[in-house]
Amino acid sequence: MQTSVIAPDDPRAADVRQLLERHLALMNAQSPPEDVHALDVDGLVDPSVSFVSLRSAGTLLGVAALKQLDASHAEVKSMHTAEEARGRGVGRALLDHLLTLARERHLERVSLETGSQPGFAPARALYARAGFVECGPFADYLPSPHSTFMTRLVAEPGAPEHATPASAPPEGVHAS
C-alpha cells in the first residue's frame, strides 16, 4: 500500500457517505433487518463516536469508528474497506488506529459485533488476528444467531504497551 493517512473525517462528506451507503447495503444484504447494527450517518456524528477514514492520495479507501460505551469500554463500529482496496491492509490499519485511540483514552476494553454468516468470515478473521476473542452480548445487544460478539483488552495489565497487537500502524500508513 502506498503512503496513506488515517485521520478524523466527516461521515456527511459525499465520498464518505457513498462508501457508508455501500456498507449499509452490504450489511442489509447479508443480515436480517433486526440484526443490522451498522450506524448510519446520524449515528456516526454522535459525540460519543470518533469517526476516521483512510485515504491514499486523497482517495477514500476505508472508514471506521470507535463508540465510547462508558469510561472504560468502547465499541468498534462501521468498519468498511472499499471493495477495490480489499486485501491491502486497510482494515487492519484502521483497526490498529482505533485500538491506539482506545489506549490513548485509557480504555480497558474494546468490543464489537459482526455477523456470523459466511460473508463475515474475513472480518472475524481480521479481528481474531488483532487479539479479539468471542464473548457474549454487551451494551444493548441481545443474543442472536446472526451476530458474533468479540472483545479484547486494550493492553494486558502490567504488559508493556509495545506488546499489544496495535502498537504501530502498518508500513506506509500514517495517522494524523
C-alpha positions in Angstrom: 0.0 0.0 0.0 1.4 3.4 -0.9 1.6 6.1 1.8 -1.8 6.6 3.3 -3.2 8.8 6.0 -5.7 7.9 8.7 -7.5 11.0 10.1 -10.8 12.1 11.6 -13.3 12.6 8.8 -16.9 13.8 8.3 -19.4 11.0 7.6 -21.5 13.6 5.8 -18.8 14.2 3.1 -20.0 13.0 -0.3 -17.4 10.2 -0.9 -17.7 9.0 2.7 -21.5 9.0 2.5 -21.3 6.9 -0.7 -19.0 4.3 1.0 -21.2 4.2 4.0 -24.2 3.6 1.8 -22.4 0.6 0.2 -21.6 -0.6 3.7 -25.2 -0.4 4.8 -26.4 -2.1 1.6 -23.9 -4.9 2.1 -25.0 -5.4 5.8 -28.6 -5.4 4.8 -28.0 -8.0 2.1 -26.2 -10.3 4.5 -28.3 -10.0 7.7 -31.9 -9.8 8.6 -33.0 -6.2 9.3 -33.2 -6.8 13.1 -29.6 -7.8 13.1 -28.1 -4.9 11.1 -26.3 -2.8 13.8 -24.2 -0.6 11.5 -24.5 3.1 12.3 -26.0 5.4 9.7 -24.6 8.9 9.2 -26.6 10.4 12.0 -25.3 7.8 14.4 -21.7 8.4 13.3 -21.8 12.2 14.0 -22.9 11.5 17.6 -20.5 13.0 20.1 -19.8 9.5 21.6 -18.4 8.4 18.2 -14.9 9.0 16.8 -15.1 8.5 13.0 -11.9 8.1 10.9 -11.1 7.4 7.3 -8.0 6.0 5.5 -7.1 7.9 2.3 -4.3 7.4 -0.2 -3.5 10.3 -2.4 -6.9 11.7 -1.4 -8.8 8.6 -2.4 -11.1 7.2 0.3 -10.1 3.5 0.9 -11.9 2.8 4.2 -13.7 4.0 7.2 -14.1 3.0 10.9 -15.5 4.4 14.1 -15.0 4.0 17.8 -18.1 4.4 20.0 -17.5 5.2 23.7 -19.8 3.0 25.7 -18.6 4.0 29.2 -15.5 5.3 30.9 -13.6 2.0 30.3 -15.2 0.4 27.3 -15.7 1.3 23.6 -17.1 -0.5 20.5 -15.7 -0.8 17.0 -18.4 0.4 14.6 -18.8 0.8 10.8 -15.5 -0.8 9.7 -15.6 -0.9 5.9 -13.0 -1.1 3.2 -13.8 -0.1 -0.3 -14.0 -3.2 -2.5 -11.2 -2.1 -4.7 -8.9 -1.7 -1.7 -9.5 -5.0 0.0 -6.5 -7.2 0.7 -4.2 -4.2 1.0 -4.1 -3.9 4.8 -6.7 -1.1 5.0 -8.9 -2.8 7.5 -6.0 -3.8 9.8 -4.6 -0.3 9.6 -8.0 1.2 10.6 -8.5 -1.3 13.4 -5.0 -0.7 14.8 -5.7 3.1 14.7 -8.9 2.6 16.7 -7.1 0.5 19.2 -4.5 3.2 19.6 -7.2 5.7 20.2 -8.6 3.4 22.9 -5.2 3.2 24.5 -4.7 6.9 24.4 -8.1 7.3 26.1 -7.0 4.9 28.8 -9.9 2.5 28.0 -9.6 -1.0 29.3 -11.7 -2.9 26.7 -12.8 -2.7 23.1 -15.7 -4.9 21.8 -17.5 -5.3 18.6 -20.5 -7.1 16.9 -20.2 -8.6 13.5 -22.2 -11.1 11.5 -22.0 -14.8 12.0 -22.8 -15.6 8.3 -20.1 -16.8 5.9 -19.8 -13.4 4.3 -18.4 -12.0 7.6 -15.7 -14.6 7.9 -12.9 -12.3 6.7 -13.9 -9.7 9.3 -14.0 -12.2 12.1 -10.5 -13.5 11.0 -9.2 -9.9 11.0 -10.5 -9.3 14.5 -9.1 -12.6 15.8 -5.7 -11.8 14.3 -5.9 -8.5 16.2 -6.4 -10.3 19.5 -10.2 -10.2 19.7 -12.0 -13.3 21.2 -15.6 -14.3 21.1 -17.7 -13.1 24.0 -21.4 -12.7 25.0 -23.6 -9.8 24.0 -22.6 -6.4 25.5 -24.1 -2.9 25.8 -27.7 -3.1 24.5 -27.2 -6.1 22.2 -29.3 -9.3 22.6 -28.2 -12.8 21.7 -28.7 -13.6 18.1 -27.7 -16.5 15.8 -26.8 -13.8 13.2 -24.3 -12.0 15.5 -20.8 -12.8 16.7 -19.6 -10.7 19.6 -15.9 -10.2 20.2 -13.8 -8.3 22.7 -10.2 -7.7 23.8 -8.3 -5.8 26.4 -6.7 -2.7 25.1 -3.5 -3.6 26.9 -2.8 -6.5 29.2 -2.4 -5.4 32.8 1.3 -4.9 33.5 2.2 -5.6 29.9 4.4 -3.1 28.1 2.4 -1.0 25.6 4.5 -2.3 22.7 3.3 -5.9 23.5 -0.2 -5.2 22.2 -1.0 -6.0 18.6 -2.0 -2.4 17.8 1.3 -0.8 18.7 2.1 0.7 15.3 0.3 1.2 12.0 1.4 -0.9 9.1 4.2 0.3 6.9 3.2 3.2 4.7 0.2 4.3 6.9 0.4 7.5 8.9 -2.1 8.6 11.4 -2.8 12.3 11.9 
